[in-house]
Amino acid sequence: MKERVAIVTGAGTGIGRAAALALLGNGYRVGLLGRRRDPLEQTAADSGAGERALALPTDVTRPEEVKSAFARVKEAWGRLDVLFNNAGAVAPAVPMEDLAFDQWKAVVDVNLTGMFLCCQEAIRLMKSQTPRGGRIINNGSISAHAPRPFSAPYTATKHAVTGLTKSISLDGRAHDIACGQIDIGNAATEMSERMSHGVPQADGSTRVEPRMDVAHVGSAVLYMANLPLDANVLFMTLMANRMPFVGRG
């Protein structure tokens, strides 16, 4: 595994951090992308991976920063085998008609456009390298299947991620590029902390929801990453077993 190279976006906290630690623990060299340097460097330090972890402060909504980060990985390690597209954003939980345009755009820019930009650079690298090919894993969400109340921007972008995943899976076949999606429900991160205090439900009530250890997500991403390129997990749903998803609404 020492020669395999990955990039993880949003690698400083939460799901991205868990995935990066799992990959680094399995011998990968990992480019850690995120907007803030300090959390990225903390992930690198906590991994104990030394020079196999490269902190690359990057705003995925800026094409020039994405290009620069991928170029740095290529310069450092010569190739890219796995991209875990994880960076994400949410909007305030308010009725859609009360949402400001800038709040809508901020979610679309990170969750969809940022993912598109990273996929572009990954595909360019994977098509040109020897041996060619690689794997792209997109972070979807339970919301790619069913919305929560007052979640229009997040839900819309996660449905769009599913379309992006299917398109890359199709178009990547001729170039030995596999693409899959992991849809996660209630991993215990800072972003999901509100679940512990109660969140709105479809029936109008507010309830506490169970969460699961985020390390399980890291293990699942590692499993997907380690598959040979003649096999692919197109979609995986990983969720807290007792969360209200099956039967939601």
Rosetta silent file (secondary structure, phi, psi, omega in degrees, C-alpha in Angstrom):
SEQUENCE: MKERVAIVTGAGTGIGRAAALALLGNGYRVGLLGRRRDPLEQTAADSGAGERALALPTDVTRPEEVKSAFARVKEAWGRLDVLFNNAGAVAPAVPMEDLAFDQWKAVVDVNLTGMFLCCQEAIRLMKSQTPRGGRIINNGSISAHAPRPFSAPYTATKHAVTGLTKSISLDGRAHDIACGQIDIGNAATEMSERMSHGVPQADGSTRVEPRMDVAHVGSAVLYMANLPLDANVLFMTLMANRMPFVGRG
SCORE:     score description
SCORE:     0.000 S_00000001
   1 L     0.000  -11.892 -170.387    0.000    0.000    0.000 S_00000001
   2 L   -63.173  -21.294 -178.335    2.963    2.369    0.454 S_00000001
   3 L   -91.182   -8.504 -175.203    2.771    3.549   -3.162 S_00000001
   4 L   -80.685  142.010 -173.174   -0.955    4.349   -3.169 S_00000001
   5 E  -124.583  135.909  178.967   -1.947    8.009   -3.092 S_00000001
   6 E  -132.531  157.144  168.183   -5.218    9.603   -1.972 S_00000001
   7 E  -122.703  134.705  175.706   -6.729   13.064   -1.602 S_00000001
   8 E  -123.848  124.550  176.019   -9.364   13.774    1.051 S_00000001
   9 E   -92.948  151.244 -174.468  -11.287   17.055    1.061 S_00000001
  10 L    63.290   38.836 -169.692  -12.577   18.486    4.309 S_00000001
  11 L   -83.860   -2.483 -176.275   -9.850   16.448    6.003 S_00000001
  12 L   -83.434  -21.208 -175.539   -9.427   18.592    9.083 S_00000001
  13 L  -145.166  165.719  167.099  -12.578   17.567   10.947 S_00000001
  14 H    55.915 -133.107 -175.748  -15.396   15.056   11.143 S_00000001
  15 H   -63.835  -41.717  179.099  -15.889   12.509    8.395 S_00000001
  16 H   -61.531  -42.257  177.741  -12.960   13.763    6.319 S_00000001
  17 H   -62.697  -45.066 -179.454  -10.608   13.456    9.251 S_00000001
  18 H   -61.721  -41.877  179.468  -11.844    9.921   10.028 S_00000001
  19 H   -67.454  -42.519  179.266  -11.370    8.850    6.404 S_00000001
  20 H   -61.878  -43.095  179.132   -7.928   10.424    6.182 S_00000001
  21 H   -63.810  -38.984  178.746   -6.799    8.685    9.367 S_00000001
  22 H   -65.028  -43.412  179.733   -8.092    5.343    8.078 S_00000001
  23 H   -66.736  -45.325  178.604   -6.253    5.736    4.766 S_00000001
  24 H   -63.093  -37.662  178.502   -3.035    6.899    6.402 S_00000001
  25 H   -67.068  -18.549  179.651   -3.263    4.027    8.869 S_00000001
  26 L  -100.488   10.574  173.717   -3.422    1.644    5.916 S_00000001
  27 L    97.565   -0.308  178.390   -0.249    2.962    4.317 S_00000001
  28 L   -68.936  154.434  161.797   -1.615    5.534    1.885 S_00000001
  29 E   -93.210  131.357 -170.647    0.038    8.826    1.119 S_00000001
  30 E  -131.187  124.818  168.853   -2.727   11.394    1.608 S_00000001
  31 E   -83.711  120.458 -175.886   -3.171   14.988    0.497 S_00000001
  32 E   -99.071  109.448 -178.326   -5.279   16.656    3.196 S_00000001
  33 E  -105.317  141.698  177.248   -7.432   19.436    1.754 S_00000001
  34 E   178.421  165.999 -174.985   -9.472   21.933    3.741 S_00000001
  35 L   -74.999  -29.409 -174.466   -9.816   25.657    4.228 S_00000001
  36 L  -109.783  129.891 -177.539   -7.945   25.881    7.559 S_00000001
  37 H   -66.551  -43.377 -171.857   -4.329   24.813    7.960 S_00000001
  38 H   -57.958  -49.305  178.593   -4.394   24.089   11.718 S_00000001
  39 H   -62.933  -34.410  177.814   -6.991   21.256   11.638 S_00000001
  40 H   -64.132  -44.435  179.866   -5.235   19.707    8.622 S_00000001
  41 H   -67.841  -30.810  176.217   -1.905   19.723   10.409 S_00000001
  42 H   -67.991  -41.620  175.281   -3.592   18.244   13.490 S_00000001
  43 H   -59.313  -45.695  179.590   -4.969   15.381   11.397 S_00000001
  44 H   -60.524  -45.350 -178.563   -1.497   14.819    9.946 S_00000001
  45 H   -65.588  -41.831 -178.101    0.114   14.852   13.387 S_00000001
  46 H   -67.669  -24.311 -179.587   -2.487   12.537   14.924 S_00000001
  47 H   -73.712  -25.291 -175.678   -1.974   10.013   12.132 S_00000001
  48 L    66.255   20.389 -173.730    1.702    9.541   12.957 S_00000001
  49 L   -90.426   -4.691  178.085    2.263    9.119    9.226 S_00000001
  50 H    60.117 -128.402 -175.300    5.030   11.684    8.902 S_00000001
  51 H   -72.668   -5.624  176.038    5.735   12.649    5.305 S_00000001
  52 H   -77.085   -7.400  177.332    2.879   10.459    4.042 S_00000001
  53 E  -115.135  126.588 -176.008    0.464   13.209    5.129 S_00000001
  54 E  -124.389  111.765  179.753    0.521   16.516    3.245 S_00000001
  55 E   -80.178  123.030 -176.267   -1.559   19.444    4.554 S_00000001
  56 E  -130.733   87.566  177.988   -2.838   21.564    1.663 S_00000001
  57 E   -54.705  122.397 -172.012   -5.080   24.485    2.699 S_00000001
  58 L  -150.092  132.464  169.357   -7.598   24.711   -0.144 S_00000001
  59 L   -95.323  110.383 -173.225  -10.962   26.322   -0.780 S_00000001
  60 L   -69.198   -9.295  177.298  -12.653   23.793   -3.082 S_00000001
  61 L   -84.461   -5.412 -177.827  -14.935   26.489   -4.511 S_00000001
  62 L  -108.432  109.996 -175.281  -11.921   28.215   -6.115 S_00000001
  63 H   -54.131  -40.088 -176.764  -10.744   26.502   -9.311 S_00000001
  64 H   -67.722  -33.260  178.454   -7.210   27.870   -9.085 S_00000001
  65 H   -72.792  -37.445  177.332   -6.768   26.560   -5.522 S_00000001
  66 H   -64.307  -46.891  178.344   -8.074   23.116   -6.477 S_00000001
  67 H   -57.425  -43.508 -178.438   -5.713   22.950   -9.463 S_00000001
  68 H   -63.968  -42.183 -178.339   -2.792   23.972   -7.255 S_00000001
  69 H   -65.274  -43.840  179.846   -3.556   21.336   -4.583 S_00000001
  70 H   -67.409  -35.400  177.113   -3.823   18.491   -7.089 S_00000001
  71 H   -65.311  -36.536  178.442   -0.635   19.675   -8.784 S_00000001
  72 H   -64.606  -40.739  178.166    1.132   19.600   -5.417 S_00000001
  73 H   -64.495  -44.385  178.152    0.066   15.992   -4.866 S_00000001
  74 H   -61.567  -42.179  179.694    1.257   15.011   -8.331 S_00000001
  75 H   -63.627  -39.800 -176.590    4.569   16.790   -7.745 S_00000001
  76 H   -74.552  -40.854 -168.884    5.054   15.093   -4.375 S_00000001
  77 H  -128.981   -4.583  170.070    3.987   11.547   -5.240 S_00000001
  78 L    85.393  -11.203 -176.607    3.559   11.305   -8.997 S_00000001
  79 L  -164.195  178.189  174.756   -0.014   10.007   -9.186 S_00000001
  80 L  -142.368  122.785  179.743   -3.478    9.808   -7.595 S_00000001
  81 L  -100.571  -32.250 -174.569   -5.274    6.545   -6.835 S_00000001
  82 E  -141.770  133.120  167.536   -8.212    7.690   -4.688 S_00000001
  83 E  -116.257  123.165  169.614  -10.188   10.908   -4.234 S_00000001
  84 E  -104.798  105.250 -178.308  -12.616   11.101   -1.317 S_00000001
  85 E   -83.299   95.832 -170.822  -14.818   14.091   -2.099 S_00000001
  86 L  -117.711  -24.627 -174.264  -16.049   14.983    1.363 S_00000001
  87 L   -53.169  134.092 -177.584  -16.073   18.772    1.842 S_00000001
  88 L  -152.270  163.614  179.828  -19.591   19.969    2.569 S_00000001
  89 L  -143.419  157.346  176.966  -21.695   22.815    3.908 S_00000001
  90 L  -127.698  161.302  176.282  -25.198   23.317    5.280 S_00000001
  91 L  -108.728  163.844  175.839  -27.607   26.255    5.387 S_00000001
  92 L   -57.406  143.482 -179.611  -29.734   27.439    8.314 S_00000001
  93 L   -80.960   81.442 -179.719  -32.791   25.238    8.917 S_00000001
  94 L  -130.710  160.471  175.188  -35.415   27.768    7.864 S_00000001
  95 L   -53.486  143.279 -173.458  -38.345   27.688    5.411 S_00000001
  96 H   -56.031  -35.931 -177.035  -37.029   27.846    1.850 S_00000001
  97 H   -70.265  -14.850  178.871  -38.725   31.181    1.154 S_00000001
  98 H   -96.843   -0.768 -177.231  -36.779   32.747    4.035 S_00000001
  99 L   -80.263  132.145  176.718  -33.390   31.568    2.790 S_00000001
 100 L   -73.477  150.582  179.148  -31.074   34.266    1.456 S_00000001
 101 H   -57.785  -42.030 -179.425  -29.623   33.772   -2.020 S_00000001
 102 H   -62.577  -33.585  177.857  -26.096   33.878   -0.605 S_00000001
 103 H   -69.172  -40.953  174.936  -26.979   31.066    1.823 S_00000001
 104 H   -61.127  -50.198 -174.647  -28.277   28.925   -1.055 S_00000001
 105 H   -63.489  -37.278 -179.238  -25.259   29.697   -3.220 S_00000001
 106 H   -61.304  -38.865  179.312  -22.746   28.928   -0.462 S_00000001
 107 H   -71.279  -44.403  178.759  -24.097   25.374   -0.129 S_00000001
 108 H   -62.277  -41.130 -178.202  -24.221   24.796   -3.888 S_00000001
 109 H   -60.882  -41.872 -178.365  -20.692   26.163   -4.306 S_00000001
 110 H   -81.813  -54.556 -169.959  -19.179   23.741   -1.784 S_00000001
 111 H   -70.348  -30.905 -176.152  -21.356   20.630   -2.070 S_00000001
 112 H  -113.678  -57.645 -177.820  -21.726   20.529   -5.839 S_00000001
 113 H   -65.044  -42.164  177.971  -19.379   22.901   -7.651 S_00000001
 114 H   -61.453  -39.702  177.818  -16.466   22.133   -5.318 S_00000001
 115 H   -66.563  -42.155  176.891  -17.007   18.425   -5.826 S_00000001
 116 H   -58.310  -46.046 -178.791  -17.169   18.913   -9.600 S_00000001
 117 H   -62.647  -41.567  178.793  -13.889   20.847   -9.609 S_00000001
 118 H   -67.611  -39.682  177.124  -12.114   18.161   -7.584 S_00000001
 119 H   -61.847  -42.614  178.354  -13.513   15.414   -9.830 S_00000001
 120 H   -54.711  -51.160 -176.912  -12.252   17.269  -12.894 S_00000001
 121 H   -66.667  -38.750  178.321   -8.698   17.436  -11.588 S_00000001
 122 H   -62.988  -44.768 -178.878   -8.774   13.837  -10.371 S_00000001
 123 H   -63.094  -43.745  178.505   -9.997   12.555  -13.743 S_00000001
 124 H   -57.599  -43.586 -179.555   -7.325   14.508  -15.621 S_00000001
 125 H   -68.463  -46.505 -176.024   -4.639   13.011  -13.397 S_00000001
 126 H   -65.616  -33.587  178.942   -6.009    9.477  -13.436 S_00000001
 127 H   -71.808  -29.308 -171.937   -6.349    9.411  -17.232 S_00000001
 128 H   -95.460  -14.863 -173.257   -2.786   10.599  -17.814 S_00000001
 129 L   -85.522  166.271  177.210   -0.833    8.559  -15.264 S_00000001
 130 L  -128.357  124.248   -7.718    0.797    5.144  -15.629 S_00000001
 131 L   -66.263  147.828 -174.287   -0.705    2.804  -14.659 S_00000001
 132 L   -78.596  168.188  174.368   -3.815    4.771  -15.510 S_00000001
 133 L    98.487  177.482 -179.678   -7.070    4.912  -13.616 S_00000001
 134 E   166.112 -169.538 -175.400   -8.182    5.354  -10.040 S_00000001
 135 E  -133.482  135.554  174.257  -11.222    5.683   -7.808 S_00000001
 136 E  -113.959  127.640  177.971  -13.439    8.610   -6.864 S_00000001
 137 E  -118.018  117.617 -179.754  -15.634    8.305   -3.774 S_00000001
 138 E   -98.807  135.629  175.928  -18.255   11.018   -3.325 S_00000001
 139 E   -84.251  107.424  175.653  -19.802   11.805    0.037 S_00000001
 140 L   -87.991 -124.979  178.533  -23.537   11.861   -0.513 S_00000001
 141 L   176.717  158.871  166.297  -25.954   11.763    2.412 S_00000001
 142 H   -53.551  -30.396  179.543  -29.114   10.168    3.696 S_00000001
 143 H   -69.249  -10.141  171.851  -30.545   13.389    2.262 S_00000001
 144 H   -72.917   -8.163  179.336  -29.709   12.068   -1.218 S_00000001
 145 L  -114.414  -40.763 -176.647  -32.710    9.764   -0.625 S_00000001
 146 L  -150.493  136.951 -176.482  -35.074   11.711    1.636 S_00000001
 147 L   -81.149  157.434  162.641  -35.054   15.299    2.923 S_00000001
 148 L   -92.253  162.219  174.398  -35.166   16.618    6.433 S_00000001
 149 L   -58.623  139.308  173.759  -37.468   19.541    7.173 S_00000001
 150 L    60.007   45.761 -176.943  -36.054   22.894    6.021 S_00000001
 151 L  -130.279   28.926 -172.114  -33.084   21.391    4.156 S_00000001
 152 H   -54.117  -47.550 -177.939  -33.706   22.388    0.527 S_00000001
 153 H   -63.946  -46.375 -178.806  -30.134   23.543   -0.353 S_00000001
 154 H   -64.656  -47.249 -178.514  -28.409   20.571    1.252 S_00000001
 155 H   -63.173  -44.120 -179.394  -30.926   18.022   -0.052 S_00000001
 156 H   -61.179  -42.587 -179.051  -30.882   19.444   -3.590 S_00000001
 157 H   -69.301  -35.462 -178.900  -27.093   19.328   -3.758 S_00000001
 158 H   -72.819  -31.754  170.034  -26.905   15.787   -2.398 S_00000001
 159 H   -64.090  -39.476  178.802  -29.394   14.600   -5.020 S_00000001
 160 H   -65.596  -35.553  176.782  -27.166   16.312   -7.593 S_00000001
 161 H   -58.714  -38.862  177.952  -24.139   14.484   -6.191 S_00000001
 162 H   -60.286  -42.396  176.755  -25.894   11.217   -7.045 S_00000001
 163 H   -64.195  -39.724  177.797  -26.200   12.338  -10.664 S_00000001
 164 H   -63.721  -43.394  179.010  -22.541   13.333  -10.713 S_00000001
 165 H   -59.682  -47.086 -179.371  -21.541    9.948   -9.280 S_00000001
 166 H   -64.064  -40.275 -179.089  -23.519    8.038  -11.918 S_00000001
 167 H   -65.249  -43.892  179.677  -22.134   10.181  -14.738 S_00000001
 168 H   -67.841  -38.299  178.430  -18.516    9.714  -13.639 S_00000001
 169 H   -59.658  -39.875  178.549  -19.080    5.984  -13.118 S_00000001
 170 H   -72.185  -53.020 -173.682  -20.291    5.744  -16.714 S_00000001
 171 H   -71.540  -22.850 -178.139  -17.795    8.079  -18.368 S_00000001
 172 L   -81.490  -13.958 -174.710  -14.854    6.771  -16.363 S_00000001
 173 H   -55.339  -44.134 -175.703  -15.189    3.154  -17.475 S_00000001
 174 H   -68.264  -12.548 -176.049  -13.120    3.590  -20.619 S_00000001
 175 H  -118.205   14.835  179.973  -10.277    5.058  -18.574 S_00000001
 176 L    61.145   35.892  176.110  -10.260    2.581  -15.649 S_00000001
 177 E  -109.766  118.542  177.589  -11.782    5.169  -13.338 S_00000001
 178 E   -98.155  146.720  178.702  -14.327    3.833  -10.844 S_00000001
 179 E  -139.019  130.441  177.705  -16.733    6.124   -9.008 S_00000001
 180 E  -137.919  174.197 -175.490  -18.964    5.373   -6.047 S_00000001
 181 E  -136.118  137.695  174.082  -20.916    7.215   -3.372 S_00000001
 182 E  -114.016  122.319 -179.630  -21.264    6.752    0.368 S_00000001
 183 E  -103.338  115.247 -168.524  -24.490    8.060    1.913 S_00000001
 184 E  -110.375  138.077  176.879  -23.991    8.649    5.618 S_00000001
 185 E  -124.552  113.600  170.497  -26.576    9.108    8.329 S_00000001
 186 L    63.851   45.694  166.854  -25.801   10.592   11.746 S_00000001
 187 E   -70.727  142.292 -175.568  -22.076   10.011   12.137 S_00000001
 188 L   -77.691   95.718  177.106  -20.983   11.597   15.416 S_00000001
 189 L  -134.235  175.458  176.822  -19.218   14.792   14.318 S_00000001
 190 L   -60.084  -37.494 -178.129  -19.429   18.477   15.218 S_00000001
 191 L   -63.589  -30.692 -177.681  -21.832   18.973   12.305 S_00000001
 192 L  -100.815   10.025 -178.906  -24.268   16.406   13.730 S_00000001
 193 H   -57.096  -32.909 -178.666  -23.964   17.494   17.373 S_00000001
 194 H   -61.236  -23.573  178.038  -27.411   19.074   17.155 S_00000001
 195 H   -60.097  -30.294 -178.246  -28.905   15.567   16.802 S_00000001
 196 H   -72.699  -16.175 -177.145  -28.070   15.013   20.476 S_00000001
 197 L  -108.289   -7.451  179.643  -30.231   17.979   21.489 S_00000001
 198 L   109.900  128.204 -179.751  -33.216   17.327   19.231 S_00000001
 199 E  -129.821  155.259 -178.689  -33.914   18.148   15.581 S_00000001
 200 E   -61.996  141.589  177.081  -37.163   18.774   13.649 S_00000001
 201 L  -112.296  166.039 -176.446  -38.976   15.712   12.317 S_00000001
 202 L   -64.194  -25.021 -179.326  -41.356   15.379    9.385 S_00000001
 203 L   -86.249    5.911  178.036  -44.363   15.101   11.723 S_00000001
 204 L    93.302   -8.234  178.890  -43.597   18.502   13.244 S_00000001
 205 L   -83.335  171.692  172.707  -42.063   17.156   16.448 S_00000001
 206 E  -122.702  126.305 -175.737  -38.510   17.653   17.684 S_00000001
 207 E  -138.319  149.522  169.862  -36.571   14.561   18.750 S_00000001
 208 L   -71.840  139.862  178.260  -33.121   13.462   19.775 S_00000001
 209 L  -118.852  141.234  176.625  -31.595   11.106   17.182 S_00000001
 210 L   -63.950  151.036  174.986  -29.018    8.340   17.733 S_00000001
 211 L  -126.896  165.914  178.676  -25.549    8.778   16.229 S_00000001
 212 E  -123.312  159.686  178.760  -22.747    6.350   15.387 S_00000001
 213 L   -61.314  127.469 -178.430  -18.976    6.489   15.809 S_00000001
 214 L   -64.638  -19.608  178.159  -17.458    8.381   12.868 S_00000001
 215 H   -61.181  -27.260  177.198  -14.622    5.827   12.763 S_00000001
 216 H   -64.263  -33.110  177.840  -17.062    3.429   11.079 S_00000001
 217 H   -67.944  -43.034  176.843  -17.229    5.848    8.154 S_00000001
 218 H   -57.013  -42.528  179.447  -13.448    5.878    7.897 S_00000001
 219 H   -65.013  -38.324 -179.727  -13.445    2.080    7.752 S_00000001
 220 H   -68.187  -42.661  177.642  -16.139    2.066    5.052 S_00000001
 221 H   -62.305  -41.245  178.331  -14.279    4.584    2.885 S_00000001
 222 H   -61.956  -41.600  177.102  -11.112    2.517    3.262 S_00000001
 223 H   -58.974  -47.615  179.876  -12.987   -0.603    2.135 S_00000001
 224 H   -62.482  -41.986 -177.762  -14.267    1.185   -0.970 S_00000001
 225 H   -63.660  -35.095 -173.281  -10.818    2.640   -1.680 S_00000001
 226 H   -84.236   -4.766  177.676   -9.071   -0.722   -1.468 S_00000001
 227 L   -64.931  145.625  171.924  -11.254   -2.508   -4.020 S_00000001
 228 L   -67.153  156.968 -173.048   -9.540   -3.443   -7.295 S_00000001
 229 L   -72.007   -3.646  172.973  -10.628   -1.309  -10.234 S_00000001
 230 L   -92.240    7.778  176.084  -12.631   -4.154  -11.762 S_00000001
 231 L  -134.964  150.632 -177.514  -15.048   -3.904   -8.799 S_00000001
 232 L  -152.160  135.197  165.656  -17.017   -0.951   -7.491 S_00000001
 233 L   -89.159  103.128 -178.122  -19.400   -0.045   -4.687 S_00000001
 234 L   -68.777  -45.342  177.500  -21.647    2.298   -6.645 S_00000001
 235 E  -140.399  133.256  172.809  -23.719    3.251   -3.588 S_00000001
 236 E  -128.243  133.868  172.742  -23.286    2.452    0.097 S_00000001
 237 E  -109.441  121.716  179.278  -25.617    3.632    2.877 S_00000001
 238 E  -125.386  119.887 -171.198  -24.031    3.715    6.326 S_00000001
 239 E  -146.699  157.063  169.803  -26.203    4.989    9.142 S_00000001
 240 L   -60.904  126.437 -167.685  -26.888    4.914   12.846 S_00000001
 241 L   -58.765  -34.781 -174.923  -29.110    1.848   13.092 S_00000001
 242 L   -99.620    9.903  179.170  -31.891    3.473   15.111 S_00000001
 243 L   -72.715  151.923 -178.066  -32.036    6.824   13.339 S_00000001
 244 L   -80.887   83.676  175.682  -35.377    7.741   11.725 S_00000001
 245 L  -118.138  -58.575  175.990  -34.617    7.184    8.056 S_00000001
 246 L   -66.029  116.932 -175.490  -36.446    4.024    6.965 S_00000001
 247 L    89.992    5.867  179.893  -40.044    5.130    7.265 S_00000001
 248 L   -58.842  137.537  176.235  -39.127    8.804    7.623 S_00000001
 249 L   101.961    0.000    0.000  -42.131   11.035    7.060 S_00000001
